[in-house]
């Protein structure tokens, strides 16, 4: 399955682009999906793409950052506004 998903190695961790990616990473069980900021159904922080963490079942960007297109950013891009920590 790994061959069908584009991925990049960053700091020794494989970060992938795809909803069904199996991620060989630290304590993460190989059967769990890697989730992006804003996605739900996480159980542990390691399931969320760094720097987001699992808060009440949702991958959430850290305090002082905003969520933009499933990523965490320092500010919203031009023409977007911050609405409760999410760029809209």
VMD Tcl script that draws the C-alpha trace (Angstrom):
set ca {
  {0.00 0.00 0.00}
  {2.89 2.37 0.66}
  {3.75 2.43 -3.06}
  {0.40 4.01 -3.97}
  {0.84 7.00 -1.64}
  {3.23 9.87 -2.19}
  {5.27 10.62 0.90}
  {8.25 12.62 2.10}
  {10.71 11.94 4.93}
  {11.03 14.84 7.40}
  {13.27 14.50 10.44}
  {13.17 10.71 10.26}
  {9.34 10.50 10.21}
  {7.42 9.59 7.08}
  {4.80 12.22 6.40}
  {2.32 11.17 3.71}
  {-0.33 12.71 1.59}
  {-3.41 10.47 1.55}
  {-6.28 9.47 3.79}
  {-5.40 5.77 4.06}
  {-1.69 6.08 4.76}
  {-0.14 3.50 7.06}
  {2.62 5.30 8.96}
  {5.59 3.46 10.46}
  {6.23 5.88 13.31}
  {7.30 5.39 16.93}
  {4.47 4.09 19.13}
  {1.90 4.25 16.35}
  {0.28 0.90 15.62}
  {0.61 0.14 11.89}
  {-3.16 -0.36 11.56}
  {-3.97 3.24 12.59}
  {-4.27 6.04 10.04}
  {-2.22 9.22 10.10}
  {-4.63 12.13 10.59}
  {-4.29 15.78 9.66}
  {-5.31 18.86 11.64}
  {-9.10 19.07 11.89}
  {-9.68 15.35 11.28}
  {-11.46 13.29 13.91}
  {-11.29 9.81 15.41}
  {-7.75 10.04 16.82}
  {-6.98 8.21 20.03}
  {-3.35 9.25 20.68}
  {-1.16 12.23 19.72}
  {1.05 10.10 17.47}
  {-1.85 9.64 15.03}
  {-1.89 13.39 14.30}
  {0.54 15.03 11.87}
  {3.01 17.16 13.85}
  {2.50 19.72 15.39}
  {-1.20 18.88 15.88}
  {-2.20 16.74 18.86}
  {-5.23 14.61 19.70}
  {-7.72 16.57 21.84}
  {-11.07 14.90 22.57}
  {-10.80 12.71 19.46}
  {-9.81 15.50 17.05}
  {-6.35 16.47 15.73}
  {-5.98 20.04 16.93}
  {-3.36 22.70 16.19}
  {-1.39 23.96 19.19}
  {-2.29 27.18 20.98}
  {-1.05 30.25 19.11}
  {-1.52 28.63 15.69}
  {-4.44 28.28 13.29}
  {-5.69 25.47 11.08}
  {-5.52 26.11 7.33}
  {-6.33 23.31 4.85}
  {-5.52 20.46 7.28}
  {-2.24 22.11 8.34}
  {-1.20 24.28 11.28}
  {0.05 27.78 10.49}
  {1.12 30.81 12.50}
  {-1.47 33.09 10.82}
  {-4.23 32.82 8.23}
  {-3.24 33.69 4.65}
  {-4.37 36.88 2.95}
  {-8.15 36.99 2.34}
  {-8.86 34.39 5.07}
  {-10.02 35.16 8.60}
  {-9.41 33.32 11.84}
  {-12.68 31.88 13.11}
  {-12.12 29.97 16.36}
  {-8.63 28.87 15.32}
  {-9.62 27.84 11.77}
  {-8.93 29.92 8.65}
  {-12.15 30.46 6.69}
}
mol new
graphics top color blue
foreach p $ca { graphics top sphere $p radius 0.5 }
foreach p [lrange $ca 0 end-1] q [lrange $ca 1 end] { graphics top cylinder $p $q radius 0.2 }
display resetview
